[in-house]
Amino acid sequence: MRMLLFSLVLLPVLAGCRDRHPNPTESTREITLIQARYKDGLEGFWLAQCIANWTGLVTEMDKIGNLGEIRTGAFYTRKDWGGPDQPSIFRPDSISPWSPTIDFVFRGPQEVWGADDDTDIEYMYQHLLFESGATRLTPEQIREGWLKHIRAEEENYLWVSNQQAFDLMQQGVLPPQTSEPASNPYYDMIDAQLTTELFGLFAPGRPDLALELAYLPIQTTAREEAAQIAEFYVILHALAPVADPAQDRKTQLLAMASQAREHLEDGTYPAAMYDYVYGLYRSGIPWEQTRDSIYQRYQVEQADGYDITSRNLYCNGCFAAGINFAASLVSYFYGEGNLQETLKIGVLCGWDSDNPTATWGGLLGFMMGKKAVEAAFGQTFSNRFNIHRTRQNFPENGIDTFDHMAEKGMGITQRVIEREMGGTADAEAGTWRIPFSATAQPEQD
């Protein structure tokens, strides 16, 4: 088993959120997390993820490429932002019901954000963890949660691997067998990315532990390279709370990505995709050219072992984890830590465009905090969230608030810090203190 060598020395702390002892010795080194600011970060995670999710839905599956016809308008460019939305594979004769133009989609203070598949399973996992009093979900808890909170009849907002896993659960199958390739041929679709990033925030500064917490939820729907990709996103979220405050956001993100890259196994297509996209970004070419090159390399030429096209799947595998991972890296690198720019690029990049945008919206939203997210857009947004748009059987008829959702996340995080990281909570100071010894570095084997 290949494990990542993590080091908090590279990524000390997120600005204003925690501090270290000056010139610490090995025995005194620790991380201090300010709880109020961590909670603001968790609220920012949910808010920015909703903004990104609903904005991305405008162009979802509008542009998936035309094999061999890269120069014939197969994709959007930056010039299309603010212009008319075009039909998608879901709506070949109409435009998006969410916005007639390609622009940000917001919900004002008197409105309610609706759940979607980029937020609802994460919401469910957080609810299950919080109610269980545990730090890890069991196979039985996951199956029972899915069966209770997901509608069996359509429209149930499940796709590809999620739907297949749900079908298997209804037959009595438990995770991780629900992603076994022999039973779930969709195991390499994008679903696990959408449902597990939050686990990284439950183990601040401990990517190794975050991967343990997320292991079974990831394996519920993903295997092989798709699981690696989902783990990459979890690692980034675990590293976000300890990003170096002396660095600007762009430098923080590049440092985080460099560490997360170490988890991608050399010789697999996720590692090759990362190296290829990062190399093109560093070359200075426009993001559109990088995106077009990704399409040519991976969907036309099927390089680096990425053979989705040869499988003759619906929409040429536009739901697949691989091509959407490569597309997500375009907005991650070229967005350079600017929330609005990152989301614009993600929305215009193509394929399953709401998924990368939702992931980066959540990551940047956490690093910024809710207050800074609203400041970035110059307005106040709705704080309410309707999980019953897509799921069922939650308290309060499914209406929740980002504040309450963040409180649950705080409870789980404190549980993990105290039980699994050797940390303590100081109620009077409003901090968590995590000893450096708890950040032991796993060895590669």
Secondary structure, 3 states (H helix, E strand, C coil): CCCCCCCCCCCCCCCCCEECCCCCCCCCCEEEEEHHHHHHHHHHHHHHHHHHHHHHCCCCCCCCCCCCCCCCCCCCCHHHCCCECCCCCCCCCCCCCCCCECCCCCCCCCCCEECCCCCHHHHHHHHHHHHHCCCCCCHHHHHHHHHHHCCCCCCCCCCHHHHHHHHHHHCCCCCCHHHCCCCCCCCCECHHHHHHHHHHHHCCCCHHHHHHHHHHHHHCCCCHHHHHHHHHHHHHHHHHHHCCCCCCHHHHHHHHHHHHHCCCCCCCHHHHHHHHHHHHHHHCCCHHHHHHHHHHHHHHCCHHHCCHHHHCCHHHHCCEHHHHHHHHHHHHHHHCCCHHHHHHHHHHHCCCCHHHHHHHHHHHHHHHCHHHHHHHHCCCCCCEEEHHHCCCCCHHHHEEEHHHHHHHHHHHHHHHHHHHCCCEEECCCCEEEEEHHHHCCCCCC
